[in-house]
């Protein structure tokens, strides 16, 4: 098991996004871009794969301690921080807006919660109430007719 595997497992276990990892590394004055971070998390056979060095992993672990526990002057409870990460990681229900109203639904199934049943009387009204806005025009398209 190499440093890349350890870094990936920590990211998944702690439910961290790339921008959160960048901010954790900045706590210990270590700067890394999201692109470089993405290269670390790639598979080994990818062309842009980058090995995670000892320095990156060491700085991430030191920053993680500060992120979870806080400093001596401003201590934190690690369980509270992890609960915040867990709440941010939960999928939010989608909201689909129609011209009439807003329909809320379940993110996983992508089905609305309050779906109204199909009503045949509404469709019959729309078919009978056609309004002709433009009068019919016969286009010749430059063709000469025998008439």
C-alpha positions as protocol buffer text, in pm:
chain_id: "A"
residue {
  index: 1
  type: UNK
  ca { x: 0 y: 0 z: 0 }
}
residue {
  index: 2
  type: UNK
  ca { x: 150 y: 332 z: -109 }
}
residue {
  index: 3
  type: UNK
  ca { x: 88 y: 694 z: -8 }
}
residue {
  index: 4
  type: UNK
  ca { x: -170 y: 743 z: -285 }
}
residue {
  index: 5
  type: UNK
  ca { x: -383 y: 458 z: -150 }
}
residue {
  index: 6
  type: UNK
  ca { x: -365 y: 595 z: 204 }
}
residue {
  index: 7
  type: UNK
  ca { x: -459 y: 944 z: 84 }
}
residue {
  index: 8
  type: UNK
  ca { x: -755 y: 808 z: -118 }
}
residue {
  index: 9
  type: UNK
  ca { x: -884 y: 602 z: 174 }
}
residue {
  index: 10
  type: UNK
  ca { x: -862 y: 900 z: 411 }
}
residue {
  index: 11
  type: UNK
  ca { x: -1049 y: 1118 z: 164 }
}
residue {
  index: 12
  type: UNK
  ca { x: -1331 y: 864 z: 132 }
}
residue {
  index: 13
  type: UNK
  ca { x: -1347 y: 781 z: 504 }
}
residue {
  index: 14
  type: UNK
  ca { x: -1363 y: 1146 z: 608 }
}
residue {
  index: 15
  type: UNK
  ca { x: -1594 y: 1245 z: 316 }
}
residue {
  index: 16
  type: UNK
  ca { x: -1365 y: 1526 z: 200 }
}
residue {
  index: 17
  type: UNK
  ca { x: -1394 y: 1717 z: -127 }
}
residue {
  index: 18
  type: UNK
  ca { x: -1093 y: 1848 z: -317 }
}
residue {
  index: 19
  type: UNK
  ca { x: -1148 y: 2207 z: -206 }
}
residue {
  index: 20
  type: UNK
  ca { x: -1164 y: 2094 z: 158 }
}
residue {
  index: 21
  type: UNK
  ca { x: -835 y: 1905 z: 118 }
}
residue {
  index: 22
  type: UNK
  ca { x: -672 y: 2215 z: -33 }
}
residue {
  index: 23
  type: UNK
  ca { x: -791 y: 2424 z: 264 }
}
residue {
  index: 24
  type: UNK
  ca { x: -662 y: 2159 z: 510 }
}
residue {
  index: 25
  type: UNK
  ca { x: -320 y: 2170 z: 345 }
}
residue {
  index: 26
  type: UNK
  ca { x: -322 y: 2550 z: 364 }
}
residue {
  index: 27
  type: UNK
  ca { x: -358 y: 2524 z: 744 }
}
residue {
  index: 28
  type: UNK
  ca { x: 5 y: 2407 z: 753 }
}
residue {
  index: 29
  type: UNK
  ca { x: 117 y: 2654 z: 481 }
}
residue {
  index: 30
  type: UNK
  ca { x: 139 y: 2389 z: 211 }
}
residue {
  index: 31
  type: UNK
  ca { x: -6 y: 2500 z: -122 }
}
residue {
  index: 32
  type: UNK
  ca { x: -133 y: 2256 z: -383 }
}
residue {
  index: 33
  type: UNK
  ca { x: -378 y: 2307 z: -668 }
}
residue {
  index: 34
  type: UNK
  ca { x: -693 y: 2104 z: -730 }
}
residue {
  index: 35
  type: UNK
  ca { x: -539 y: 1979 z: -1056 }
}
residue {
  index: 36
  type: UNK
  ca { x: -235 y: 1837 z: -882 }
}
residue {
  index: 37
  type: UNK
  ca { x: -464 y: 1685 z: -621 }
}
residue {
  index: 38
  type: UNK
  ca { x: -672 y: 1524 z: -895 }
}
residue {
  index: 39
  type: UNK
  ca { x: -355 y: 1375 z: -1046 }
}
residue {
  index: 40
  type: UNK
  ca { x: -274 y: 1213 z: -710 }
}
residue {
  index: 41
  type: UNK
  ca { x: -618 y: 1048 z: -696 }
}
residue {
  index: 42
  type: UNK
  ca { x: -600 y: 905 z: -1050 }
}
residue {
  index: 43
  type: UNK
  ca { x: -534 y: 537 z: -1123 }
}
residue {
  index: 44
  type: UNK
  ca { x: -172 y: 431 z: -1175 }
}
residue {
  index: 45
  type: UNK
  ca { x: -215 y: 351 z: -1545 }
}
residue {
  index: 46
  type: UNK
  ca { x: -345 y: 703 z: -1628 }
}
residue {
  index: 47
  type: UNK
  ca { x: -110 y: 936 z: -1820 }
}
residue {
  index: 48
  type: UNK
  ca { x: -144 y: 1221 z: -1567 }
}
residue {
  index: 49
  type: UNK
  ca { x: -95 y: 1002 z: -1257 }
}
residue {
  index: 50
  type: UNK
  ca { x: 130 y: 1158 z: -992 }
}
residue {
  index: 51
  type: UNK
  ca { x: 290 y: 981 z: -697 }
}
residue {
  index: 52
  type: UNK
  ca { x: 196 y: 1120 z: -357 }
}
residue {
  index: 53
  type: UNK
  ca { x: 522 y: 1199 z: -187 }
}
residue {
  index: 54
  type: UNK
  ca { x: 591 y: 1168 z: 183 }
}
residue {
  index: 55
  type: UNK
  ca { x: 590 y: 1547 z: 217 }
}
residue {
  index: 56
  type: UNK
  ca { x: 235 y: 1584 z: 80 }
}
residue {
  index: 57
  type: UNK
  ca { x: 94 y: 1307 z: 300 }
}
residue {
  index: 58
  type: UNK
  ca { x: 280 y: 1433 z: 608 }
}
residue {
  index: 59
  type: UNK
  ca { x: 151 y: 1788 z: 560 }
}
residue {
  index: 60
  type: UNK
  ca { x: -203 y: 1659 z: 497 }
}
residue {
  index: 61
  type: UNK
  ca { x: -199 y: 1457 z: 820 }
}
residue {
  index: 62
  type: UNK
  ca { x: -64 y: 1753 z: 1020 }
}
residue {
  index: 63
  type: UNK
  ca { x: -328 y: 1980 z: 866 }
}
residue {
  index: 64
  type: UNK
  ca { x: -597 y: 1721 z: 936 }
}
residue {
  index: 65
  type: UNK
  ca { x: -506 y: 1723 z: 1306 }
}
residue {
  index: 66
  type: UNK
  ca { x: -547 y: 2102 z: 1314 }
}
residue {
  index: 67
  type: UNK
  ca { x: -868 y: 2081 z: 1111 }
}
residue {
  index: 68
  type: UNK
  ca { x: -1030 y: 1822 z: 1339 }
}
residue {
  index: 69
  type: UNK
  ca { x: -890 y: 1911 z: 1682 }
}
residue {
  index: 70
  type: UNK
  ca { x: -823 y: 2281 z: 1636 }
}
residue {
  index: 71
  type: UNK
  ca { x: -537 y: 2467 z: 1798 }
}
residue {
  index: 72
  type: UNK
  ca { x: -447 y: 2506 z: 2166 }
}
residue {
  index: 73
  type: UNK
  ca { x: -607 y: 2850 z: 2171 }
}
residue {
  index: 74
  type: UNK
  ca { x: -920 y: 2741 z: 1983 }
}
residue {
  index: 75
  type: UNK
  ca { x: -989 y: 2367 z: 2043 }
}
residue {
  index: 76
  type: UNK
  ca { x: -1263 y: 2183 z: 1850 }
}
residue {
  index: 77
  type: UNK
  ca { x: -1452 y: 1861 z: 1901 }
}
residue {
  index: 78
  type: UNK
  ca { x: -1359 y: 1621 z: 1616 }
}
residue {
  index: 79
  type: UNK
  ca { x: -1705 y: 1460 z: 1623 }
}
residue {
  index: 80
  type: UNK
  ca { x: -1868 y: 1795 z: 1551 }
}
residue {
  index: 81
  type: UNK
  ca { x: -1640 y: 1856 z: 1254 }
}
residue {
  index: 82
  type: UNK
  ca { x: -1709 y: 1509 z: 1115 }
}
residue {
  index: 83
  type: UNK
  ca { x: -2085 y: 1559 z: 1161 }
}
residue {
  index: 84
  type: UNK
  ca { x: -2063 y: 1877 z: 953 }
}
residue {
  index: 85
  type: UNK
  ca { x: -1878 y: 1687 z: 678 }
}
residue {
  index: 86
  type: UNK
  ca { x: -2139 y: 1413 z: 686 }
}
residue {
  index: 87
  type: UNK
  ca { x: -2425 y: 1664 z: 657 }
}
residue {
  index: 88
  type: UNK
  ca { x: -2256 y: 1835 z: 361 }
}
residue {
  index: 89
  type: UNK
  ca { x: -2199 y: 1501 z: 186 }
}
residue {
  index: 90
  type: UNK
  ca { x: -2566 y: 1394 z: 192 }
}
residue {
  index: 91
  type: UNK
  ca { x: -2742 y: 1434 z: -143 }
}
residue {
  index: 92
  type: UNK
  ca { x: -3001 y: 1707 z: -142 }
}
residue {
  index: 93
  type: UNK
  ca { x: -3346 y: 1655 z: -298 }
}
residue {
  index: 94
  type: UNK
  ca { x: -3379 y: 1813 z: -640 }
}
residue {
  index: 95
  type: UNK
  ca { x: -3628 y: 2088 z: -712 }
}
residue {
  index: 96
  type: UNK
  ca { x: -3792 y: 2096 z: -1052 }
}
residue {
  index: 97
  type: UNK
  ca { x: -3965 y: 2419 z: -1143 }
}
residue {
  index: 98
  type: UNK
  ca { x: -4268 y: 2416 z: -1369 }
}
residue {
  index: 99
  type: UNK
  ca { x: -4448 y: 2719 z: -1506 }
}
residue {
  index: 100
  type: UNK
  ca { x: -4726 y: 2658 z: -1252 }
}
residue {
  index: 101
  type: UNK
  ca { x: -4554 y: 2539 z: -934 }
}
residue {
  index: 102
  type: UNK
  ca { x: -4240 y: 2392 z: -783 }
}
residue {
  index: 103
  type: UNK
  ca { x: -4213 y: 2015 z: -751 }
}
residue {
  index: 104
  type: UNK
  ca { x: -3979 y: 1867 z: -491 }
}
residue {
  index: 105
  type: UNK
  ca { x: -3844 y: 1518 z: -538 }
}
residue {
  index: 106
  type: UNK
  ca { x: -3604 y: 1250 z: -425 }
}
residue {
  index: 107
  type: UNK
  ca { x: -3247 y: 1288 z: -554 }
}
residue {
  index: 108
  type: UNK
  ca { x: -3173 y: 915 z: -578 }
}
residue {
  index: 109
  type: UNK
  ca { x: -3481 y: 811 z: -775 }
}
residue {
  index: 110
  type: UNK
  ca { x: -3524 y: 1146 z: -954 }
}
residue {
  index: 111
  type: UNK
  ca { x: -3899 y: 1116 z: -914 }
}
residue {
  index: 112
  type: UNK
  ca { x: -4112 y: 1398 z: -777 }
}
residue {
  index: 113
  type: UNK
  ca { x: -4272 y: 1353 z: -436 }
}
residue {
  index: 114
  type: UNK
  ca { x: -4597 y: 1534 z: -515 }
}
residue {
  index: 115
  type: UNK
  ca { x: -4675 y: 1420 z: -865 }
}
residue {
  index: 116
  type: UNK
  ca { x: -5034 y: 1488 z: -972 }
}
residue {
  index: 117
  type: UNK
  ca { x: -5219 y: 1207 z: -1149 }
}
residue {
  index: 118
  type: UNK
  ca { x: -5294 y: 1252 z: -1518 }
}
residue {
  index: 119
  type: UNK
  ca { x: -5635 y: 1407 z: -1573 }
}
residue {
  index: 120
  type: UNK
  ca { x: -5807 y: 1347 z: -1909 }
}
residue {
  index: 121
  type: UNK
  ca { x: -6039 y: 1648 z: -1874 }
}
residue {
  index: 122
  type: UNK
  ca { x: -5742 y: 1889 z: -1887 }
}
residue {
  index: 123
  type: UNK
  ca { x: -5606 y: 1740 z: -2210 }
}
residue {
  index: 124
  type: UNK
  ca { x: -5950 y: 1757 z: -2381 }
}
residue {
  index: 125
  type: UNK
  ca { x: -5980 y: 2126 z: -2302 }
}
residue {
  index: 126
  type: UNK
  ca { x: -5642 y: 2204 z: -2452 }
}
residue {
  index: 127
  type: UNK
  ca { x: -5728 y: 2022 z: -2778 }
}
residue {
  index: 128
  type: UNK
  ca { x: -6058 y: 2202 z: -2830 }
}
residue {
  index: 129
  type: UNK
  ca { x: -5932 y: 2549 z: -2744 }
}
residue {
  index: 130
  type: UNK
  ca { x: -5690 y: 2600 z: -3034 }
}
residue {
  index: 131
  type: UNK
  ca { x: -5642 y: 2964 z: -3117 }
}
residue {
  index: 132
  type: UNK
  ca { x: -5523 y: 3050 z: -3465 }
}
residue {
  index: 133
  type: UNK
  ca { x: -5287 y: 3344 z: -3431 }
}
residue {
  index: 134
  type: UNK
  ca { x: -5162 y: 3371 z: -3790 }
}
residue {
  index: 135
  type: UNK
  ca { x: -5379 y: 3329 z: -4096 }
}
residue {
  index: 136
  type: UNK
  ca { x: -5284 y: 3063 z: -4347 }
}
residue {
  index: 137
  type: UNK
  ca { x: -5051 y: 3180 z: -4621 }
}
residue {
  index: 138
  type: UNK
  ca { x: -4977 y: 2992 z: -4942 }
}
residue {
  index: 139
  type: UNK
  ca { x: -4610 y: 3007 z: -5033 }
}
residue {
  index: 140
  type: UNK
  ca { x: -4506 y: 2957 z: -5396 }
}
residue {
  index: 141
  type: UNK
  ca { x: -4130 y: 2943 z: -5331 }
}
residue {
  index: 142
  type: UNK
  ca { x: -4053 y: 3088 z: -5675 }
}
residue {
  index: 143
  type: UNK
  ca { x: -4212 y: 2799 z: -5863 }
}
residue {
  index: 144
  type: UNK
  ca { x: -4435 y: 2875 z: -6158 }
}
residue {
  index: 145
  type: UNK
  ca { x: -4763 y: 2692 z: -6157 }
}
residue {
  index: 146
  type: UNK
  ca { x: -4969 y: 2592 z: -6462 }
}
residue {
  index: 147
  type: UNK
  ca { x: -5282 y: 2768 z: -6326 }
}
